[in-house]
Amino acid sequence: MTKKLHWGIIGTGAIARTLANGITKSRTGKLVAVASRDKAKAESFGQDFDVDPIHCFGDYHEILKDDSVDAIYVATPHPSHAEWAIKAAEAGKHVLVEKPIAVNQYLAQAIVEAAVANGVFLMEAFMYRCHPQTARLVEIIKEKLIGDVRVIQATFSFGAGFNPTSRLYDPALGGGGILDIGCYPASISRLIAGAATGKDYAEPIDVKAVGHLESTGVDGYTSAVVKFPGDIVATLNAGVAVNQENVVRIFGTGGWIFLSNPWVANRSAPDITQIIVHRNGEKEPTEITSTAHATSFTLEVDVMGDAISAGKKQAMSPAMSWGDSLGNIKLLDAWRQQIKVEYEIEKSETFPRVTAANRPLSVSPKHNMKYGSVLNLPKKVSRLIMGVDNQVTMPHAAGIFDYWIESGGNAFDTAFIYAGGLNEKLLGQWIKNRGIRNDVVIIAKGAHTPHCNPKSIREQFTISLERMQIDHADLYMMHRDNLEIPVGEFIDVLNEFVKEKRLSAFGGSNWSIDRVQAANDYANARGLQGFSIVSNNFSLARMVAPVWGGCISASDPASRAWFTKNQLALFPWSSQARGFFTDRAHRDQSLNDEEMNRCWYSDDNWQRRDRVLELAKEKNVLPINIALAYVLNQPFPTFPLIGPRTLEELRTSLPALDVSLTADEVKWLNLEA
């Protein structure tokens, strides 16, 4: 580097001091600023590292305004990692976040999205990943010196002595062994399993765990058993209440490996380490020495400095890339879930009233959302609808929903049967928590087979409103039709809801066009309100077979002609063909899941997919954006339902709103030209 990276540190604890020392001895960095909530502490810390007093701040916000700072190290307690990493990224600073990157995977996703949005470098501070021993271990595994890896044993544990007010035992500070040091065994097992299977890291197939919880509710010591692809099993041990042997052992078909110092955590001097390889048939083990010229913390600073100098936004393996960090915290979530460790900031009833960045929820002025009108509904509706069908925890729900609102989205689709009512409860609690009921469009659904009748509709609708803690829904859709019941009976009960001011507009999901027309004819003849919306499947990919029983598609020419003539709003589900236009789909059927093969695999759909790939390249967007734009660019109003599981999936869907397709392009994509 021609210019050293100028560092600022948020937090003045022991780990902050360690990294500060690492920066002063680094090749690429210089410490220029420090912030504490106590200005005197910041000044004392700064004096120890020759930081100018004018750059020693008693407010974290102030260091982010300091133009002399290029990069921020977030060394606060775990629960505030997300806030300050996000705010640092928004200030245009590169970010190193102390491990774990966040308390849970959804806060971690928010951090990554902030780095993407602001074009800054981001890395999680697993210093051992930057040590040459770790890189050499990966090489040894890839070289198969012990054959195929079968079992990994990894431990990091110490006995701190119980103190309910210390951060290690305080649930308000993210206490417990899993987050504080269990992240090390988790991360090295994923690294080893990845190297053994030809990847940078591996994701678990299954996680089981047991543990001891302290009186404060955090884990004092715990063990997890993790299964990885390639028939690899790992046992992970962590604790803050008991000393254990902090080593790693790897057993393969041709021998085994022993690491006596896997975490290379010496804070004052470089670690000289040995990887001991025992090979079957050899009397003596092979000792492979790794020598470092500096501590792992200094090496970590230089890994980040070199990456930034090279114009990179994330680290290369074995240092922590974004995907690696997100996968690791997901494993920690699963581990905590197994032993029932949940923090107050994750519970529905005590969830913070602010976003991951610790501020009130608001719409970003940079959003690209478009809006449309629906018959009988006074509110404008975002052209994309958020599907509320996969979130089963408040952190997941809030992470997705907050991002959705910030992106300009305002409509949410849920149903009586989803997760046994849990999705309705989470949505309602989040809306109440955020205080935005009047700003959002809530779509409720009920009457799923076999409960598709007027009596069940009334009973279920009442329960749905109670679950969501609201007195009215904006839209209501019957989840299925029941051909044994005259359409008029459905119209009558739904009009009763409208008169009771518990509903503005309604429609049906998976209703045939003939039945929709009959329902509206009945309503018109009696001066009643008819269907305002229909929610059938509609996507560029033809639904070869119904995804679920009773499903109806509106993608055929006759249905499209009817919607064009009547201009009734279509709320398509599976608008992106459930991933057919992503890497989930493969022409080799053996690589697809059963649903993909059964519902979407056909020669004509592969032709459509080929055309999507061609047009996506021409317009410089993702294929999924072209597929979703096809739905948005119809000659009748469409409001596609999307069901992103992650913030990345949501972010990468939004550009479809800006893709304009001509009528000829729409026909060409659908093989009509």
N, C-alpha and C positions, 0 to 999 in steps of 0.2 A: 504494500500500500504506500502511495506517495504521501497520504495524509492519514494520521492516526484517527481512529474512530473515537469520538468524544462521548464518554459515558456519563450518565446520571443514574443514581441509585435511589429507589424509593424504599424506605425502611432502613433501620440502623441496627438490626439484630446481629446475632453471631454469624449467620450465613451471609448477610450483606457485607460484613467486615471481611469474611473470607474471600468473597468475590472481588471486593475492592483491592485486597492484597494481590489477587490474581491479575487484575487489570494493570496494576503498577508494574508487574513483572512481565507483562505481555509484549509481544512484538507489534501488535496492531492497535492497541487501545490506550486511552488516557482517561483517567477519572477527572471530571471537571465540575461535577455537581452532586449534591446529596440532599434528600428531603426526609424529614421526620415530622410527626405531628407535634413534636416539641422542638422548637428552634434551637434551644440550647444543646439538645442532643445532636442535632444536625451539625452545629458548629463544632462541637467536640469531635464528632466523627470526622468531619472535614479537615480539622486541624491535624489529625493523625495521618491523613493521606495528602496533605499539602493542597487542599482544595481552597480556593479563594473564598473568604467569608461571604462575599456578595452572592455566591452561588450555593450557599447553605440555607435551605428553606425550611420554614416551619409549617408549610402547607404543601401537600402533594401537587395541587393544581399549579403552583408557582413553578415547579421544576419543569412542568410540561410546556410552560410559556418561554422557557429559557432557550434562546436561539443558538446558544453555544453547544447545546446537547444534541447529539445525533442518535443515541441509543439509550434506552431505559432498561434497567434491571429491576424487575418487580420482586421484592423480597419481603412482602407483607405476609400476614397469616393467610392460610388457604382460602377462606371465604371471600377475601377482597382481591384475589388474583384477577378475576374477570373484570372487575370495575377498572382497575388501573392499567391492565393490559389493553383493554378497549380504548380507554381515554388516551393512553400513550400513542396507540396506533392512529387515533383520530387527530392527534397533534402532529402527526407525520414523523414520529420517532420509531426507529427499529426497536424490537422488543425481545428481551430474554425474560421468560417467566420461570420463577423457581418452581420446581416440581412439588406436588402435582400441578399440572397446568391450570386446573380448576377443581372445584369440589365434585362436579359431575360432568358427564359428557355433553350436556346441553349448554352449560356455561362455556365449556371448551369450544364448542361449535361457534358460539357467539364471538369468542376471541379470534378464531380463525377467520370468520367472516369480516371482522373489523380490519384484520391485516389485508385481506383480499380487497376490500373496499377502498383502503387508503394506500395500497401499493407499498407496504413496508415489509421488512424481514421479520419473521417471528420464529422463535425456537423455545422449546421447553428445556429447562436446565438439568438434564441428566448428564453430569460431568463425566461419568465413567464411560459414556458412549463416545467421548472425544479422546480417550486414552488409547495408545497403540496396542495395548493388550486386547482390547475389545475388537479392534479391527483384525488382529491376528487370529483371534478366536473364530471369527466369522470365516476367515480363509481356511482354517483347519477343518471346520465343519463342512465347508463346500468341497474341500479336497478329500473328504470321507476317510480321514485318517483313522477313525474308529467305526467305519462302515456307516450304516444307516442309523440315525439317532432314534432311540426308542423311549428313553426316560430322562427327564431333566429334574434335578433337585436344586432348588435355590432358596436361600434363607437370608433375611436381614432382620435382626431383632436385638433389642437391648432392654435392660431393666432400669427404668428411669425412677422408680419409686413413686407411689401413688400420691398425686397432688391434684385435687379436683379443680384448682384454679389455674393450673398450668395449661398451656396450649395443647399439650399432648393428651390431656384428659378432658378438656373442655369441649363439649359438642358445638358450642357457639363459635369455636375457632377451628372447626373441622378436625377435632382430635381423633385419636386412635391410630393403630399401627398400619392399617391398610393404606390410608392416604399418605401418611408421613413416610413410611419406608417400604410398605408392601408393594409400592409402585416400582421398586427396584427389581425384586424377583419377577414381578409380572412382565416388566419390560425386557429383561434378559431372556426369559423363557420365550417370549414372542420373537425376539431377535434370533435365537438359536433355532427355533422351529421354522422360522422363515428361511434361514440359511440352509437348513436341511431339506427344504422343499423348493429351493430355487427362487426365493423371494426375499425382499428386504425385511419383511416381518410376516408373521402368521397371525390369523385371527382364530380364537377358540371355537370349537364345535360345541363344547359343553363345559360348564363350570359347576363344581360342587364344593361346599365349604362348611367348616364348623369353627367355632371359636368361643372365647370367654369374653363376656361383656362386663365392663366395670360398672360401678354404681352410678356413674354419670351417663351411662348408655353407649359409650364408645368401646371399641374392641381393644382389649388389653393384649391378647395374643390369639392368633388364628392361623389356620392352615386351609389351603385350597388345593383341589385336584382339578387340573385343566386338561382337556383332550384337544389336541390340535390335528389338523390334516396330516396324513402320512402315518397314522397310528402312533403319534407321539403323545406321551402322557407326561405332564409336569406336576410336581408337588411344590407348592409355594408356601413359605412360612414367614410370618411377620409378627412383630410384637413390640410394645413399648413398656411391657411389664415383666419381661423375663429375658435373661441373657441366653442366646443360642450361638451355635457355631455358624458364623456368617461366611458361608462358602457356597460354591456351586459345583455340582457334579453332573456330568453328562454321560449317559450310558448308551452305547451303540452295539450293533451286531458284531463289530470287530474290536471292541475295547471300550475304554472309558477315559474321561478327562476330569481333572481336578483343578479348580481355581481356589487357592487359599485366600486370595485378596481380590475378589471380583469387583468390588465397588471403588477400588483405588481412591479412597476418600481422604488421604493425608492432606491436611490443610496447610502444612508449613514447609513440606519438602517433597520432592518428586518421589513417586513410588517406583521401585524396581520390582517387577513381578515375574512370576513363573507360571506357565501353563504346563501342567504335568500330564503327559499322554501315556496311558497304559494300553498297549496293543496286545491282542491275543497272540500267544505264542512267543512273545518276547520276554526275557527274564527281567530286564531292567526297563523302567519307564524312560521316556524322552522328556527332557526338561527344555521348554522353549521360553527364553527370557525376553521380556519386553522392557526396554529402557526408555524412560521419558526424561526430557530435559527440564520439565517443569511440572507443577502440580496439575491435576486434572482440571482445576478451576481456571488456571492460566491457559491451558490447552483449549478449554471451552470458549474462552474469550477470543482466542485466535481463530478457532473454527468459524465463529460467527463473523469476525472481522474479515477473514478471507472470503467468505461467502458473499458478504455485502459488497466487498471490493469487486467481486466477479459479477455483480449485478443480479445475484440470486435472491429470491424471496423466502426460501426455506432451505434447511440443511439437507445434505445428502447422507444416506445411511453409511455408517452405523449411528451417526448423530440423529437426533429426533426430527423427522419430517412431520408435516402437519397430519398426514394420515396415520403415522405411527403414534403420535400423541393422542389422537382421537380414538384409535383402537385401544390404546393402553388404558385410558380413563374409562372406556366402556367395559373393559375387563374388571377394573376396580369397582365400578358400579355393580356388576354382577356378583362380585365377591361380597360386597357389603349387603346386597339384597339377600344373599344366602344366609347370612347370620343376623339379618334384621337390624342393621345399623342405618338409621335415617336421621338426618339433621333437621332441626326446626325450620331452616330456610328451604327445605324440600317438601314439607308437609302442606297439604291443601289448606288446612285451617290456619297455619301460621306463615304461609308463603309471603315473601316481601311484596309490598305494594308498588315496587319500583322494578325497572328492568335490570338486566345483567350489568349494565353500566351504572346502576344505582341512581336512576333518575326517572321521573314520570314518563309514562308511555306517550309518544306523540308520533304523528306522521312525518316522515322525512321529507324535506322540501325537494329532494332529488328523486323522488319516486316516479315511476313511469306507468302507474296504474291507469287504466281506462275505465269508464263507467257507462252504464246503460240504464234504461227504464224497463220496468216490468208492470204490466197492466194491473191496476188496483193497488199498487204499492207506492206510497208517497216518497219513499227513500230511493235515492240512486243506488245502484248495485254495482260493485266491482265486477269487471268482465271475467275475472277468474274467481272461483269459489273455493274456499278452504274446506277440504274434507276432514271432518272430525271423527275419525274411525280407527285410528291406530295409536293414539296417545293414551297411555295407561298410567302415567305418573304426572304429577303437577310440574316438575321441572321440564319434562318433555313437552307437555301442553303449553306451558308459558313460553318456553323457548321458541317454539314454532309460531304461536299466536302473536307474541310480541313482534317478532320479525315481520309477520304478515301485516299487522297494523302499520308498522314503520314503513313498509313497502307500499302502502296505500290501499291494501285490501281491507274490505269491511264486511264480507259475507262469509258465514260459517254454516256448513251443512252437517247435521248429525241425525241420529235416529234412535228410537226407543230401544231397539235390540242391540245396538253396538256395545260390546263389552258388558252386557248385562246392565246397562244404564250408567256405567262408569264414565263414558265419554260425555254424556249429557251433564253429569255432576261436575266433571273437571271444567268443561266449557263454562257452565254457569258460575262456578266459584271464581274462575279467572275473570270473567266479565264483572262480577261484583267487586272483586279485589281491585281491578283497574278502574272501576267507576265509569264504564263506557257503554252502558246499555243503550242509550239513545243514539249512539254513533255507529252501531253495528246492525247488520241484517242477520237475524237468526232463522235458519231453515230447519224446522222440525219434521221428522218423518215417523210414521207409525203404520199400523195395519199390515204388517208383514204376514204372509201366509204362515199358519192357518188362522190368524186373528184378523182377517181382512173383512170386517163387517162394521156397520155403523156403531153398534154397541161398544165394540173393542176400541174403535177410533176415539170415542168420547172418553173411555176409561184411560187409555194410554196417553192421550193428549194432556189430560189433567195431571197424570203422573210425570210426564215429561216437563211440564211447566214447573212442577214442584221440584224436580231434580235440578233444574237450571235456575231455580230461585227467581223466576220472572213471572209476570202476570199475563204476558202475551208473547206470541211468536210473530215474526213478520210474514213468514211463509210456512205453509204446511203442505207436505206431499204424502200421499198414500204410497207406501213402499211397494205394494203389489196391487193387482186388480183381482176381483172375484166375479167371474162371469155368471155365477148363480144369483147374484144380487143386481137388481135393476140399477142403472146409473143414477136414477133420480134419488134413491135413498142415500147415496154418497153425497150428492149435491145438497140435499136437504140438511144433513148433519153438519156439513162444513159451513153452510150459510148461517147455521145457528151460532157457530163460533164467531163468525164475522159480526153478527148482531150483538153478541156478548162482548165485543171489542177485545177478544182474545186472539184475534187473527186478522190480518189485512188481506192476504191473497192465498190461493191454494192451487194444487194441481196433483198430478199423479206420476209416479215413477213406474216404469215397465207396464204402461198402458198402451194398448194398440191405438192406432190413429182412428179407427172406426169407433172405438169406445170413447175416446176423447171427444170426437165430433158429436156423438150421441149425448154425452154429458152436457156439452155446451148448448146443443139444440134444446135439451130439456130446460136448462137454466134460462135461455133466451125466451122461451115460450111462457115462462112464469115470472119473468121480471126478476130473476135471481142472479147472483154472481156465479159465473162459470169458471172453468180452468183458466188461470193466468200463465201457468207454466207446465211443461212436460219434462220429465227427467228420464230419458231412455239412453241406452248406450249410443254414442256417436263418436266415431273416430275415423281417421284416414284408413287404418287397418280394418278390414272387414272381420266382424266377429264370426268366426267359422262355426263355433259351438258356444252356447250360452256359458258364461263364466259361472253363474249360479242358476238353479232352477227357477223358472218363471221370468227370466230376463228377456227383454225385448230391445232390439236395435232399431234405430231410426236412420241408419246410414244408406238404406236402399233408395233408389230413384223416386219411388212413389212417395215415401215419407218426406224426402227433401222437397219434393214439389208441393206437398201439402203445407209444410212449414213456410215455404216461400210465399204461397198464396195467402195463408192466414196470418203470417207474421206473429205467431205465438212464440213466446220465449222458450228455447230449448236449453235445459241444464244438463249437458251430457256427462254421464259418469264413464269412467275409463276413457277419458278424452285423449289420453296418451297411449292407449292400447296396453296399459299395464306393463310398460317398459319394452314393447316390441321394437321401438325405434332407438333403443339404447343398446349398450353392450350386453344386456341380458339375453338378447335373442341371437341364436346361432343357426346357421343352415344345417349344421350337424345336430340332428335332433337329440342325440345322446347328451349334448351339453346344455339343453334346455330343461327347465322344470316341466312337470306334467301339465300344468295349466297352460304354459306357453305353447307347448306342442298342440294341445287339444283345442285351444280357443283361437289361436292366431296363426298357426303354421299353415300356409297354403302358397301355391305358386304365385297367385295374383298379389298376395300381401308382400311376398319377397320382391316382386317387381315394384310395388309402391315404395318399399323400403329403399331399394336401389335409387329410385328417383329422388327420395328425400335426401339421401346422402349426396347426390349430385347437386341438388339445389342448395343444400346447406353449405357446401363448399363454395358455390358461386356467391352466396349472400354472406359468407363468413360468419355463420352462426352454427349452433349445435343442431344436429339432426332432430332432436326432440323439440326444438323451437319451430322448425318447419312443420312438424306433425301437429303441434298445438296451434300454430298459425292457420293451418288448414281448417281447423274447427272454428277459429275466431273469424275467419274471412268468408263466411257463408252469406248468402243473400237473405238471411233471416237472422233475428237476434239469437245469439248463443252466449251462454255463460258457463264455460267448461268447469267441471269439478276436478280439482287436482288433489292428490293425497301425498304430499312430500313427507318422508320420514325424517329427513335431516334438513338443516338450513342450507346446505349445499344443493340439495335437490330442489328446494324452493327457489334459491337464487338463480339456478340455471334454467328454471322454467319461465321466469319473468321476462326475459328478452323476447319471447314470442309475441308479447304485446306490441312490439315495435316492428314486427315483420309484416309488411304489406304484401299480399299476393294478388295478382290480377286474376280475373275470371278465367283466363286461359291457363294460368299456372295452377289454379285450383283443379280445373278439369284434367290437366296433364298429370298432376300428382295422383289423381284417382283413376288413371288409365282410361280417361274418357276422351283423350286427344293424343 
